[in-house]
Amino acid sequence: MLGSISETLIFFFLGVITITTEHEWNWGYILFTLLFAFLWRGLGKQRGRECVLVLTQIINPFRTIPFNMKDQFGLAYGGLRGAVSFALAFTLPDHIGRKKLFITATIAIILFTVFLQ
């Protein structure tokens, strides 16, 4: 129940941000992100949940805070859903120069996958 409430609140916040915030548009970046999301989603469906475990082992050396087994299980079980990906993009530090672009691309992908798929 808490997960559903949290996801609902994040989607509400996503709607407010979508309407009230100035976005940074880069059509090439957004289209390539959509393309790679489709490709990766297709690979992930065929490989199953073990794909997450392999990928986290690949990216852990490059992360400041590596994924532990509990994090990996959560990602494998629940997946990276729209509300979670928006929350991750929105909480990026402000010193990242293209933060607005990442948020815009995340919103575009969420809207595309929710309404057009």
Secondary structure, DSSP 4 states (H G I P E B T S, - for coil): -HHHHHHHHHHHHHHHHHHHS-----HHHHHHHHHHHHHHHHHHHHH-THHHHHHHHHHGGG-SS---HHHHHHHHHH---HHHHHHHHHTS-TTSTTHHHHHHHHHHHHHIIIII-
